[in-house]
Amino acid sequence: MVDITLIASLTSIFNIFKRENLVLFEAAFVFFGNPSSAFSSLTSSKGLETVSLFSLLAFTYFTSEAITGVSLGKILIRARIAEVKSQETELLGAFTKLKYTLMRGLIKAIPPLNIVDFKSFIKAKRHRFSDRRPHWVVVSTKKRSAWSSIVVASALFLIPLIAGVGYFSCQGSSTYLPQVNSTSNLAGDSPFATILSNNFMLAAKYSAGGLLLLSSTIIQVFSVNFLTSFFIGASLIGGNSGLLIRFMLFFVFEYLGYILGIAGGVEVCEFMFTWADAYRNGKPLTRIVENAKTRVETILILLLVSAITLAIGAYLETLVL
């Protein structure tokens, strides 16, 4: 998911040069409240241009990943792409390998095909359809820990934020104003209990997104950062650094809480993959249970620290606003 987040953010950065709205951010912003509006945004003329650009960048990104064996996402999860040597792969010529490399990039670049490809991984023993013929596999380079999940979560949250701030800082926040929900923390009129409840609810959504392989988490991150990056960009352009510093006093704690909530979702997602792999390969149930206990302990610790930082952020927000 780090790969998809990075590609979507790069696509949005290109909107600066094309002087167009942040289509992907906008679609995410309205997705949970009005999915049809999000679909309409993506299928408009400007939306189709953005989706095409996203697919082109994704094709280049994943083709490069297959050739080099590494990508930003693989580095963060401490893994790489490797080819399983066999008699069949030895017989594959250079042209045939190139054909499968390009086909892999194409499948991963088109979301509907990527979903079908992922379902083939669920049914297969070890390979996705796009990886099966060349026998590509994802192998771990180092043992992962809770810190690894925090690093991944930081990338998932901060990359879209940086892209959004870059857009509004360069393009100008006066191009359009996101419709702010009345329950948004930026409204500045919510008491501590309401702000804390909103913070907890958002962090819980981030964590629960792990059950959906972080897909809903990514949409939620783009949605939240659409509004936040607009505010930061507007403050930077307007030279209102004092107001921005005041907001950053609680933003830092709230962002840390959100990142830890996302890290909990990463742990949930990782356990689901581990469990599926153990089940498919007939590993003992005791090993699955032991892994589940370790994961649950890690998730609870992440959520506890997340709750503490979100509470601090909510309290500082009531003081600042």
Backbone bond lengths (Angstrom), bond angles and torsions (degrees), N, CA, C in turn:
res aa  C-N    CA-C-N  psi(-1)  N-CA   C-N-CA  omega(-1)  CA-C   N-CA-C  phi
1 M - - - 1.466 - - 1.525 112.77 -
2 V 1.342 116.46 -24.15 1.466 119.05 175.47 1.519 109.63 -62.18
3 D 1.341 115.93 -39.05 1.460 120.28 179.91 1.533 111.05 -60.79
4 I 1.335 116.28 -47.76 1.462 120.83 -179.15 1.524 110.58 -63.83
5 T 1.332 116.17 -40.90 1.467 120.63 178.74 1.518 111.40 -61.83
6 L 1.331 116.19 -43.54 1.461 120.81 179.32 1.525 111.10 -63.83
7 I 1.327 116.74 -44.44 1.469 120.96 -178.38 1.529 110.38 -65.24
8 A 1.341 116.73 -42.43 1.467 120.26 178.51 1.526 110.92 -63.76
9 S 1.329 116.79 -37.77 1.465 120.60 178.97 1.525 110.99 -68.77
10 L 1.337 116.74 -41.22 1.464 120.48 176.67 1.528 110.85 -62.52
11 T 1.334 115.72 -39.21 1.463 119.88 177.01 1.527 110.40 -60.01
12 S 1.328 116.04 -41.12 1.463 120.47 -179.99 1.523 111.52 -68.22
13 I 1.334 117.00 -34.15 1.467 119.94 177.68 1.529 110.38 -64.35
14 F 1.345 116.66 -35.56 1.459 120.09 177.60 1.528 111.24 -63.81
15 N 1.357 116.09 -23.68 1.463 119.37 177.32 1.526 111.76 -63.07
16 I 1.344 116.41 -23.34 1.468 120.17 177.81 1.524 109.75 -63.51
17 F 1.333 115.90 -46.93 1.462 120.74 -177.49 1.529 111.61 -71.40
18 K 1.348 115.63 -30.32 1.457 119.32 179.82 1.529 111.51 -86.98
19 R 1.357 115.96 -6.48 1.464 122.18 -179.46 1.528 110.98 54.10
20 E 1.320 114.60 49.07 1.458 121.64 177.95 1.526 109.49 -121.82
21 N 1.328 116.36 162.72 1.449 121.60 179.81 1.527 111.69 -68.51
22 L 1.322 115.01 162.24 1.466 120.98 178.53 1.522 109.43 -78.88
23 V 1.317 116.91 84.87 1.465 121.85 -172.70 1.521 111.36 -61.66
24 L 1.339 117.48 -45.43 1.462 120.06 -177.37 1.527 111.30 -66.63
25 F 1.329 117.15 -39.66 1.461 120.87 176.59 1.528 110.12 -64.48
26 E 1.326 116.26 -44.07 1.466 120.56 -179.58 1.524 111.14 -61.03
27 A 1.338 116.68 -44.81 1.470 121.09 -179.65 1.519 110.38 -61.48
28 A 1.335 116.95 -41.87 1.459 120.54 178.58 1.524 111.21 -66.72
29 F 1.338 116.45 -35.53 1.461 122.05 -176.86 1.525 112.17 -63.31
30 V 1.334 116.63 -34.98 1.471 120.17 -177.07 1.527 112.41 -104.24
31 F 1.336 117.68 -1.12 1.464 120.76 -171.25 1.527 112.84 -59.82
32 F 1.329 118.09 -50.95 1.466 120.96 -174.20 1.530 112.19 -70.77
33 G 1.335 117.37 -29.96 1.457 119.86 179.14 1.511 113.61 -87.56
34 N 1.330 116.43 -32.45 1.461 120.66 -176.64 1.537 109.60 -150.03
35 P 1.326 118.32 80.76 1.471 121.48 -177.26 1.523 113.28 -57.93
36 S 1.330 117.21 -35.26 1.460 119.66 -179.65 1.524 111.24 -64.48
37 S 1.337 116.81 -35.45 1.459 120.72 177.53 1.527 110.56 -66.50
38 A 1.330 116.25 -38.70 1.463 120.37 177.10 1.522 110.63 -63.84
39 F 1.333 116.09 -42.13 1.465 120.83 178.97 1.530 110.57 -64.21
40 S 1.331 116.04 -41.04 1.465 120.29 179.14 1.526 111.07 -63.87
41 S 1.336 116.04 -37.77 1.457 120.48 179.06 1.528 111.15 -63.93
42 L 1.329 116.02 -40.25 1.470 120.58 -178.03 1.525 112.47 -75.54
43 T 1.329 117.17 -25.72 1.468 120.37 -177.63 1.528 112.84 -98.08
44 S 1.339 117.23 2.13 1.464 119.86 173.58 1.524 109.03 -71.04
45 S 1.314 117.64 172.03 1.467 120.62 -178.67 1.524 111.34 -60.06
46 K 1.340 116.64 -44.96 1.460 120.56 178.41 1.526 110.38 -68.87
47 G 1.339 115.94 -36.11 1.452 119.65 178.92 1.516 112.27 -64.72
48 L 1.331 116.48 -42.34 1.462 120.42 179.25 1.525 110.97 -65.74
49 E 1.326 117.14 -34.54 1.466 120.15 175.76 1.530 109.98 -63.28
50 T 1.338 116.13 -42.79 1.464 120.70 179.60 1.513 111.27 -66.25
51 V 1.338 116.92 -43.64 1.466 120.92 178.77 1.525 110.73 -63.04
52 S 1.336 116.85 -38.97 1.468 120.91 178.01 1.526 110.93 -64.26
53 L 1.337 115.74 -41.66 1.456 119.87 178.15 1.528 110.21 -65.03
54 F 1.335 116.47 -41.14 1.464 121.03 177.14 1.529 110.29 -58.65
55 S 1.330 117.17 -45.66 1.466 121.37 -179.07 1.523 111.31 -64.42
56 L 1.338 117.03 -39.01 1.461 120.72 179.06 1.524 110.86 -64.68
57 L 1.334 116.69 -45.25 1.455 120.26 178.09 1.528 111.08 -64.77
58 A 1.342 116.24 -39.72 1.462 120.18 179.74 1.527 111.01 -65.19
59 F 1.335 116.38 -41.39 1.465 120.68 178.23 1.530 110.59 -59.89
60 T 1.329 116.69 -46.00 1.469 121.08 179.05 1.527 110.84 -63.86
61 Y 1.324 115.75 -42.74 1.469 122.01 -177.01 1.530 111.01 -63.68
62 F 1.325 116.80 -51.21 1.465 119.70 -174.71 1.526 112.36 -76.14
63 T 1.323 117.38 -26.78 1.468 119.46 173.54 1.523 109.64 -66.96
64 S 1.329 115.93 -42.45 1.458 120.55 176.66 1.524 110.77 -63.15
65 E 1.332 116.87 -37.78 1.458 121.06 178.64 1.523 111.26 -61.54
66 A 1.334 116.98 -42.02 1.459 120.95 -179.88 1.522 111.79 -66.93
67 I 1.338 116.56 -34.93 1.463 120.86 -178.20 1.531 111.34 -75.27
68 T 1.343 116.08 -45.01 1.468 120.25 -175.95 1.525 113.40 -89.61
69 G 1.349 116.22 -23.60 1.462 120.08 -178.49 1.514 113.95 87.77
70 V 1.339 117.32 -4.95 1.462 120.01 -177.78 1.527 110.42 -134.94
71 S 1.311 115.19 159.87 1.463 123.81 173.90 1.519 106.56 -157.66
72 L 1.313 117.25 172.24 1.463 119.66 179.76 1.525 110.57 -59.05
73 G 1.328 116.78 -44.75 1.460 120.14 179.78 1.518 112.24 -60.57
74 K 1.331 117.12 -44.16 1.468 121.23 -179.61 1.527 110.90 -65.91
75 I 1.343 116.90 -37.35 1.462 119.77 178.57 1.526 110.66 -63.91
76 L 1.328 116.40 -43.07 1.465 120.36 -177.62 1.530 112.23 -67.37
77 I 1.328 117.49 -34.37 1.463 119.54 178.56 1.525 111.43 -91.86
78 R 1.327 116.12 8.90 1.466 123.15 176.83 1.532 111.50 57.59
79 A 1.322 114.24 54.78 1.466 120.09 -179.38 1.522 109.06 -144.88
80 R 1.317 116.11 170.97 1.452 121.59 176.21 1.524 108.80 -152.93
81 I 1.329 115.58 163.31 1.458 121.62 175.92 1.527 108.64 -86.40
82 A 1.325 116.99 131.00 1.461 121.43 178.32 1.522 109.31 -132.41
83 E 1.322 115.29 152.04 1.461 120.92 178.80 1.518 109.45 -102.53
84 V 1.323 115.84 125.64 1.456 121.17 178.05 1.524 108.62 -78.22
85 K 1.322 116.67 116.05 1.455 120.91 -178.34 1.524 110.74 -72.01
86 S 1.315 115.75 132.47 1.458 121.88 177.22 1.522 108.48 -154.03
87 Q 1.310 115.34 171.81 1.464 119.27 178.59 1.531 110.64 -61.74
88 E 1.335 115.59 -36.28 1.459 119.50 -179.43 1.518 111.62 -65.87
89 T 1.355 117.15 -44.19 1.462 119.84 -178.74 1.526 111.47 -70.17
90 E 1.325 116.68 -30.76 1.467 119.99 178.54 1.526 111.20 -65.37
91 L 1.341 116.04 -28.71 1.460 120.19 -178.13 1.528 112.90 -83.19
92 L 1.334 116.42 -10.98 1.458 120.03 -179.87 1.528 109.91 -74.14
93 G 1.314 116.37 127.20 1.453 120.61 178.34 1.511 112.06 -78.58
94 A 1.327 116.85 170.94 1.462 121.86 -178.45 1.521 111.53 -61.68
95 F 1.341 117.04 -40.67 1.461 120.44 -179.55 1.528 110.81 -65.93
96 T 1.336 116.05 -40.87 1.469 120.19 179.85 1.521 110.73 -64.80
97 K 1.334 117.06 -42.05 1.459 120.55 178.67 1.526 110.68 -63.95
98 L 1.347 116.49 -39.86 1.465 120.42 177.59 1.520 110.27 -63.00
99 K 1.327 116.83 -39.82 1.463 121.12 179.81 1.529 110.36 -61.10
100 Y 1.334 116.59 -45.96 1.462 119.49 179.84 1.525 111.96 -69.69
101 T 1.322 117.07 -31.14 1.464 120.71 176.87 1.525 110.55 -64.58
102 L 1.332 116.09 -45.51 1.466 120.37 178.72 1.525 111.39 -67.65
103 M 1.351 116.54 -36.92 1.455 119.94 178.29 1.529 110.66 -64.88
104 R 1.336 116.88 -38.81 1.462 121.07 177.92 1.526 110.48 -62.21
105 G 1.343 115.99 -45.16 1.457 119.64 178.79 1.510 112.40 -62.09
106 L 1.347 116.89 -38.42 1.459 121.53 -179.77 1.527 110.89 -67.39
107 I 1.319 117.38 -43.06 1.460 121.33 -179.01 1.531 110.64 -63.01
108 K 1.329 116.43 -43.72 1.456 120.44 -178.71 1.524 112.52 -73.29
109 A 1.333 117.07 -20.57 1.463 120.61 -178.07 1.519 113.01 -81.93
110 I 1.338 117.41 -18.23 1.462 121.60 -178.20 1.529 108.12 -110.16
111 P 1.343 118.30 108.77 1.469 121.78 -173.25 1.531 115.72 -48.12
112 P 1.349 120.67 -48.12 1.482 118.70 179.76 1.534 112.64 -59.44
113 L 1.335 117.06 -40.77 1.467 120.51 178.22 1.521 110.57 -67.54
114 N 1.322 116.70 -35.02 1.466 120.87 179.47 1.523 111.06 -65.11
115 I 1.339 116.21 -37.66 1.466 120.62 178.47 1.524 110.54 -65.02
116 V 1.332 116.83 -45.18 1.464 121.10 177.51 1.526 110.27 -61.82
117 D 1.328 116.04 -39.98 1.460 121.64 179.01 1.519 110.80 -62.58
118 F 1.341 116.38 -39.76 1.460 119.81 179.63 1.529 111.16 -67.12
119 K 1.330 116.92 -37.70 1.468 119.71 177.83 1.527 110.70 -62.14
120 S 1.333 116.63 -34.18 1.462 119.62 177.76 1.522 110.77 -66.37
121 F 1.348 116.82 -30.43 1.464 120.72 177.00 1.528 110.30 -68.63
122 I 1.331 116.82 -38.12 1.456 120.56 179.49 1.534 110.59 -62.18
123 K 1.336 116.47 -39.02 1.456 120.71 -177.12 1.526 112.31 -81.71
124 A 1.342 116.77 -28.87 1.457 120.10 -175.41 1.523 111.00 -80.52
125 K 1.311 114.96 169.12 1.448 119.74 178.73 1.528 112.09 -74.99
126 R 1.333 115.65 -40.04 1.453 116.89 -173.85 1.522 114.10 -148.00
127 H 1.325 117.14 -20.84 1.451 119.76 -171.07 1.532 112.25 -115.83
128 R 1.341 115.40 146.67 1.448 120.72 162.48 1.526 108.01 -73.40
129 F 1.333 116.66 165.84 1.460 120.21 177.07 1.524 110.07 -59.67
130 S 1.351 116.44 -42.35 1.458 120.57 -177.04 1.531 112.79 -68.75
131 D 1.332 117.54 -18.56 1.464 121.38 -179.20 1.520 113.25 -104.26
132 R 1.324 116.86 -5.38 1.461 120.18 -166.99 1.520 113.00 -70.78
133 R 1.341 117.87 -45.92 1.461 119.10 -174.19 1.535 112.52 -68.31
134 P 1.350 118.49 -47.05 1.464 117.87 177.36 1.542 112.29 -78.38
135 H 1.351 116.19 -6.22 1.468 122.42 -179.02 1.527 111.57 60.43
136 W 1.331 115.31 49.90 1.457 119.88 172.58 1.523 109.40 -81.37
137 V 1.316 116.82 140.80 1.459 121.87 176.14 1.521 108.74 -136.93
138 V 1.326 116.12 156.18 1.461 121.84 174.60 1.518 107.63 -95.81
139 V 1.319 116.86 120.06 1.461 121.15 -178.90 1.519 109.30 -117.49
140 S 1.325 116.04 145.62 1.463 121.44 179.55 1.523 109.97 -79.29
141 T 1.322 116.28 136.84 1.456 120.93 176.96 1.523 111.39 -95.31
142 K 1.331 117.00 -26.53 1.461 122.15 176.99 1.535 108.64 -145.12
143 K 1.318 115.89 158.31 1.456 120.33 177.35 1.515 109.61 -70.12
144 R 1.328 116.54 131.91 1.453 121.07 -177.80 1.520 110.42 -85.52
145 S 1.326 115.55 153.67 1.451 122.52 179.51 1.517 109.10 -138.00
146 A 1.331 115.89 -178.12 1.463 120.01 177.71 1.528 110.56 -62.88
147 W 1.335 116.54 -32.04 1.465 120.03 178.12 1.521 110.70 -62.92
148 S 1.334 115.97 -35.28 1.470 119.76 177.69 1.517 110.49 -62.08
149 S 1.334 116.52 -40.93 1.470 120.96 179.24 1.525 110.64 -65.72
150 I 1.340 117.00 -36.43 1.467 120.72 178.72 1.527 110.42 -67.18
151 V 1.336 116.67 -39.61 1.462 120.78 177.82 1.525 110.32 -63.23
152 V 1.345 116.25 -45.39 1.466 120.56 178.46 1.527 110.44 -61.98
153 A 1.343 116.14 -44.26 1.469 120.52 179.65 1.525 111.39 -62.35
154 S 1.326 116.63 -38.70 1.465 120.51 178.35 1.522 110.44 -61.52
155 A 1.337 116.11 -42.80 1.465 119.94 178.66 1.521 110.79 -64.54
156 L 1.324 117.28 -42.66 1.465 121.25 -178.98 1.525 111.60 -62.62
157 F 1.326 117.09 -34.90 1.464 120.08 -177.12 1.524 112.38 -87.47
158 L 1.331 117.39 -41.60 1.465 120.55 -170.60 1.526 113.57 -83.27
159 I 1.333 118.41 -31.31 1.473 119.52 -179.07 1.528 111.52 -60.53
160 P 1.350 119.70 -49.14 1.474 119.05 176.63 1.532 112.40 -63.37
161 L 1.336 116.98 -35.58 1.465 120.24 179.77 1.530 110.39 -63.25
162 I 1.329 116.71 -45.50 1.466 120.93 179.76 1.528 110.39 -63.49
163 A 1.343 116.31 -41.58 1.462 120.06 179.07 1.524 111.10 -63.49
164 G 1.336 116.98 -42.58 1.460 121.11 179.82 1.516 112.28 -66.15
165 V 1.337 117.43 -43.79 1.464 120.99 178.58 1.521 109.82 -63.67
166 G 1.342 116.18 -40.70 1.460 119.79 177.82 1.514 112.12 -60.81
167 Y 1.336 115.25 -40.08 1.472 119.45 179.72 1.521 110.98 -64.46
168 F 1.332 117.35 -52.84 1.463 120.35 -175.56 1.523 112.10 -69.98
169 S 1.342 117.31 -26.92 1.458 120.18 178.04 1.526 111.28 -72.72
170 C 1.327 116.20 -35.22 1.471 120.48 -178.08 1.531 112.45 -90.86
171 Q 1.340 114.98 -41.61 1.459 119.66 -175.28 1.515 111.83 -79.42
172 G 1.337 115.64 -31.25 1.461 118.65 -176.63 1.513 110.21 101.22
173 S 1.313 116.99 125.71 1.457 120.93 -176.52 1.517 113.08 -74.77
174 S 1.331 116.90 -7.87 1.462 119.51 -178.87 1.529 111.83 -79.75
175 T 1.367 117.03 -3.62 1.461 119.19 -179.05 1.523 111.07 -62.61
176 Y 1.300 116.75 -42.01 1.467 120.81 174.57 1.514 108.69 -164.94
177 L 1.294 115.91 154.94 1.460 121.09 -178.59 1.515 109.96 -111.99
178 P 1.356 118.33 120.42 1.454 119.89 176.15 1.525 111.05 -59.70
179 Q 1.312 115.78 142.46 1.460 119.88 178.23 1.521 109.20 -74.44
180 V 1.336 116.54 112.32 1.451 121.48 -175.62 1.523 110.26 -83.66
181 N 1.326 115.71 127.89 1.458 121.00 176.23 1.522 109.13 -70.07
182 S 1.303 116.78 143.32 1.459 120.51 -175.67 1.518 112.86 -64.91
183 T 1.351 116.94 -19.13 1.462 119.50 179.31 1.514 111.81 -92.08
184 S 1.323 117.19 4.02 1.463 120.16 -178.82 1.515 110.79 -65.42
185 N 1.331 116.51 144.00 1.449 121.12 178.78 1.517 112.07 -63.32
186 L 1.360 116.92 -25.87 1.445 119.56 -177.66 1.525 111.64 -73.15
187 A 1.312 117.34 -10.72 1.462 119.19 -179.86 1.521 110.86 -66.50
188 G 1.340 116.10 -29.70 1.447 120.61 172.24 1.515 115.07 79.86
189 D 1.328 118.91 10.18 1.454 119.23 -177.35 1.529 111.56 -121.53
190 S 1.339 117.35 19.31 1.453 120.28 -177.76 1.514 110.26 -99.46
191 P 1.340 118.83 135.87 1.463 121.54 176.57 1.528 110.49 -70.96
192 F 1.317 115.58 170.50 1.467 121.43 -176.00 1.518 112.68 -54.13
193 A 1.333 116.74 -45.57 1.466 120.35 -176.56 1.532 111.77 -61.62
194 T 1.329 116.24 -40.31 1.467 120.40 -179.31 1.526 110.90 -69.12
195 I 1.337 115.83 -43.66 1.461 119.84 178.88 1.526 110.12 -62.43
196 L 1.328 116.20 -44.88 1.465 120.60 179.70 1.520 111.04 -62.09
197 S 1.325 116.73 -41.85 1.459 121.18 178.60 1.528 111.17 -62.52
198 N 1.340 116.50 -43.31 1.463 120.68 178.27 1.529 111.65 -62.81
199 N 1.340 115.87 -41.90 1.459 120.68 178.90 1.523 111.30 -62.85
200 F 1.332 115.86 -46.85 1.467 120.27 -179.55 1.527 111.02 -62.93
201 M 1.321 116.12 -41.62 1.460 120.73 -177.88 1.528 110.28 -63.59
202 L 1.328 116.44 -42.92 1.463 119.71 -179.16 1.524 111.24 -66.70
203 A 1.339 116.73 -42.87 1.466 120.37 178.40 1.533 110.64 -63.34
204 A 1.334 116.71 -37.43 1.468 120.55 178.26 1.526 111.05 -64.95
205 K 1.333 116.60 -38.94 1.463 120.68 176.94 1.521 111.23 -63.98
206 Y 1.332 115.50 -40.43 1.462 119.44 177.29 1.528 110.63 -59.77
207 S 1.316 116.61 -45.02 1.471 120.69 -178.23 1.519 111.49 -68.92
208 A 1.323 116.45 -44.26 1.469 120.59 -178.81 1.520 111.54 -64.29
209 G 1.330 116.69 -23.54 1.456 119.98 178.28 1.518 113.20 -60.35
210 G 1.334 116.49 -19.51 1.455 119.76 176.77 1.513 112.46 -61.04
211 L 1.325 116.99 -28.50 1.475 121.34 177.86 1.524 110.99 -68.12
212 L 1.333 116.68 -22.79 1.466 122.47 177.77 1.525 110.36 -106.19
213 L 1.351 115.69 26.66 1.462 122.41 177.93 1.524 111.65 59.29
214 L 1.358 115.51 33.56 1.465 124.73 174.97 1.528 113.88 70.40
215 S 1.324 118.22 7.21 1.465 119.97 -179.45 1.528 111.18 -63.92
216 S 1.335 117.34 -47.92 1.467 119.84 179.25 1.521 111.11 -69.12
217 T 1.338 116.97 -29.99 1.467 120.85 177.66 1.523 110.71 -62.97
218 I 1.335 116.71 -44.48 1.461 120.80 -179.26 1.525 110.88 -63.78
219 I 1.329 116.57 -42.46 1.470 119.84 178.67 1.522 110.03 -61.84
220 Q 1.348 116.18 -42.48 1.464 120.75 -179.80 1.523 110.97 -64.81
221 V 1.335 117.31 -38.95 1.466 121.17 179.40 1.524 110.84 -62.83
222 F 1.325 117.41 -45.24 1.464 120.64 178.86 1.527 110.52 -64.95
223 S 1.325 116.39 -36.01 1.458 120.14 179.68 1.522 111.51 -64.99
224 V 1.328 116.51 -48.89 1.471 121.09 -178.91 1.522 110.91 -66.47
225 N 1.324 116.83 -42.84 1.462 119.89 -176.83 1.527 112.82 -72.49
226 F 1.329 117.26 -17.63 1.461 120.23 174.56 1.525 109.94 -61.42
227 L 1.317 115.10 -46.93 1.471 120.54 -179.08 1.523 111.28 -73.48
228 T 1.339 116.25 -42.83 1.461 120.41 -177.82 1.526 111.60 -65.08
229 S 1.326 116.91 -44.78 1.466 120.33 -179.04 1.522 110.86 -65.95
230 F 1.350 117.00 -32.05 1.468 120.37 175.49 1.524 110.06 -61.76
231 F 1.325 116.23 -45.35 1.462 120.31 -178.77 1.529 110.98 -64.58
232 I 1.342 116.94 -46.23 1.463 120.13 -179.04 1.526 110.25 -64.98
233 G 1.344 116.60 -43.18 1.455 120.10 179.09 1.514 112.06 -61.87
234 A 1.340 116.88 -42.06 1.466 121.15 178.88 1.524 111.19 -63.69
235 S 1.348 116.47 -38.29 1.468 120.30 179.52 1.523 111.07 -67.73
236 L 1.330 116.64 -39.45 1.458 120.64 -179.74 1.521 111.36 -66.95
237 I 1.337 116.49 -43.71 1.467 120.25 -179.90 1.524 111.00 -67.67
238 G 1.332 115.92 -40.41 1.459 119.84 -178.15 1.514 113.56 -77.54
239 G 1.341 117.16 -4.65 1.455 120.18 -179.86 1.516 113.39 69.37
240 N 1.334 116.46 20.04 1.464 120.58 -178.71 1.527 109.41 -90.85
241 S 1.324 115.80 64.31 1.464 120.37 -177.04 1.525 112.23 -67.48
242 G 1.318 117.57 -31.12 1.460 120.53 179.74 1.516 111.74 -61.55
243 L 1.343 116.01 -46.17 1.460 120.08 178.44 1.519 110.70 -64.76
244 L 1.333 116.37 -39.46 1.462 120.07 -179.58 1.528 110.95 -64.10
245 I 1.334 117.15 -40.74 1.465 120.85 178.74 1.523 110.33 -63.40
246 R 1.333 116.76 -40.76 1.463 120.18 178.39 1.520 111.16 -61.01
247 F 1.324 116.51 -42.67 1.453 119.91 179.77 1.529 111.61 -69.60
248 M 1.327 116.66 -34.24 1.454 119.63 -178.81 1.521 111.56 -65.98
249 L 1.330 117.70 -21.36 1.466 120.81 178.91 1.527 111.29 -59.08
250 F 1.325 116.17 -38.54 1.470 117.65 178.38 1.523 111.68 -101.49
251 F 1.344 117.18 -24.23 1.465 119.32 177.41 1.526 111.18 -57.04
252 V 1.338 116.71 -41.61 1.468 120.67 -176.89 1.521 110.95 -58.37
253 F 1.335 116.79 -46.84 1.459 120.12 -178.92 1.531 111.26 -69.22
254 E 1.330 116.47 -40.66 1.453 119.02 -179.92 1.531 111.11 -67.40
255 Y 1.331 116.71 -40.73 1.470 119.84 178.87 1.518 110.56 -63.53
256 L 1.334 116.70 -40.84 1.466 119.81 178.01 1.528 110.27 -62.51
257 G 1.323 116.47 -41.10 1.465 120.00 177.45 1.512 111.98 -62.81
258 Y 1.332 116.90 -41.39 1.464 120.75 178.55 1.528 111.02 -65.31
259 I 1.344 116.20 -41.64 1.460 119.95 179.88 1.530 110.40 -62.53
260 L 1.326 117.15 -41.11 1.467 120.33 178.02 1.530 110.74 -66.92
261 G 1.339 116.74 -34.33 1.463 119.79 175.24 1.520 111.14 -65.14
262 I 1.334 116.66 -41.72 1.463 120.77 177.05 1.525 109.79 -64.63
263 A 1.351 116.96 -38.26 1.464 120.87 177.85 1.526 110.63 -59.97
264 G 1.338 115.94 -36.87 1.463 119.24 174.97 1.515 111.42 -62.48
265 G 1.345 116.43 -39.60 1.460 120.79 176.38 1.518 112.07 -65.34
266 V 1.346 116.92 -36.83 1.464 121.12 177.01 1.523 110.07 -62.97
267 E 1.334 116.35 -40.68 1.470 120.84 178.07 1.530 110.91 -64.31
268 V 1.324 116.75 -40.59 1.467 120.63 177.58 1.522 110.11 -62.42
269 C 1.321 115.81 -46.35 1.468 121.25 179.69 1.528 110.85 -61.93
270 E 1.326 116.04 -42.76 1.469 120.76 -179.56 1.530 110.95 -63.57
271 F 1.328 116.41 -40.20 1.469 119.33 177.79 1.520 111.41 -64.06
272 M 1.321 117.23 -39.57 1.459 120.19 179.70 1.527 110.96 -61.35
273 F 1.335 116.50 -42.14 1.466 120.28 177.68 1.524 110.76 -66.03
274 T 1.334 116.01 -42.86 1.466 120.36 -179.61 1.522 110.51 -63.31
275 W 1.335 115.84 -43.68 1.460 120.35 -179.81 1.529 110.77 -64.31
276 A 1.326 117.01 -44.11 1.465 120.86 -179.84 1.527 110.97 -62.25
277 D 1.347 116.13 -42.26 1.457 120.04 -179.96 1.525 110.77 -66.26
278 A 1.352 117.06 -41.70 1.465 120.32 179.23 1.529 110.93 -65.71
279 Y 1.316 116.95 -39.76 1.461 121.25 -179.62 1.527 111.16 -65.46
280 R 1.350 115.79 -45.09 1.465 119.75 -178.83 1.524 112.32 -64.58
281 N 1.326 115.41 -34.50 1.462 119.21 -175.78 1.527 112.95 -96.17
282 G 1.332 116.72 10.23 1.457 121.00 172.67 1.511 115.03 68.66
283 K 1.319 117.88 31.61 1.460 120.03 178.69 1.532 110.00 -74.79
284 P 1.348 117.53 152.85 1.473 121.21 -176.67 1.526 112.19 -58.56
285 L 1.323 115.44 145.39 1.460 121.18 179.82 1.525 111.48 -62.92
286 T 1.348 116.68 -32.03 1.469 119.93 -178.72 1.524 111.76 -61.22
287 R 1.341 117.00 -37.12 1.460 120.13 179.31 1.521 110.83 -68.15
288 I 1.337 116.25 -36.24 1.464 120.20 178.16 1.529 110.11 -66.32
289 V 1.330 117.14 -41.01 1.463 121.89 -179.75 1.528 110.23 -66.25
290 E 1.338 117.17 -42.42 1.465 120.70 178.71 1.527 110.82 -61.88
291 N 1.326 115.62 -42.59 1.459 119.74 178.19 1.517 111.17 -63.78
292 A 1.355 115.69 -38.34 1.465 120.49 179.85 1.530 110.75 -64.18
293 K 1.337 117.72 -41.13 1.463 120.99 179.62 1.530 110.96 -62.22
294 T 1.332 115.93 -43.98 1.467 120.16 179.70 1.520 110.83 -63.67
295 R 1.332 116.10 -42.74 1.463 120.63 -179.90 1.525 110.96 -63.83
296 V 1.330 116.73 -43.71 1.469 120.87 -178.15 1.527 109.85 -62.90
297 E 1.329 117.55 -42.53 1.464 120.56 177.92 1.529 110.91 -60.29
298 T 1.327 116.10 -44.91 1.468 120.67 179.61 1.520 111.09 -62.96
299 I 1.337 116.54 -44.25 1.468 120.82 -179.33 1.521 110.78 -63.08
300 L 1.325 117.71 -42.83 1.462 121.12 -179.81 1.530 111.25 -63.17
301 I 1.335 116.38 -40.94 1.470 119.70 178.71 1.529 110.07 -64.85
302 L 1.318 117.05 -43.96 1.466 120.93 179.01 1.526 110.96 -60.53
303 L 1.335 116.53 -44.51 1.463 120.44 -178.79 1.524 111.60 -68.32
304 L 1.337 116.88 -35.06 1.465 120.17 178.60 1.524 111.01 -65.09
305 V 1.329 116.61 -48.24 1.463 120.26 178.74 1.526 110.14 -65.11
306 S 1.342 116.18 -37.05 1.455 120.39 176.30 1.527 111.11 -59.47
307 A 1.336 116.34 -45.41 1.468 120.79 -179.63 1.529 111.41 -62.00
308 I 1.342 116.72 -39.22 1.471 120.38 -179.76 1.524 110.77 -65.38
309 T 1.336 116.93 -46.66 1.465 119.88 -178.87 1.525 111.31 -67.65
310 L 1.328 117.03 -35.62 1.467 119.54 178.02 1.525 111.06 -67.29
311 A 1.344 116.57 -35.98 1.462 120.18 177.69 1.525 110.56 -66.01
312 I 1.334 116.71 -41.08 1.467 120.29 177.15 1.533 110.18 -63.28
313 G 1.326 115.36 -43.55 1.458 119.75 178.93 1.519 112.38 -61.90
314 A 1.342 116.78 -41.32 1.464 120.95 179.49 1.531 110.98 -64.56
315 Y 1.337 115.62 -40.42 1.467 119.17 179.94 1.523 110.76 -65.43
316 L 1.350 116.81 -44.33 1.465 120.21 179.03 1.527 110.89 -65.57
317 E 1.320 116.14 -32.77 1.466 119.14 179.50 1.534 110.50 -64.91
318 T 1.335 116.96 -39.22 1.471 118.93 178.99 1.531 110.96 -66.07
319 L 1.339 116.19 -31.80 1.459 119.33 178.53 1.520 112.16 -73.78
320 V 1.333 115.90 -40.75 1.457 121.27 -177.86 1.519 112.23 -70.89
321 L 1.369 115.34 -41.31 1.456 118.92 -176.35 1.522 112.07 -88.00
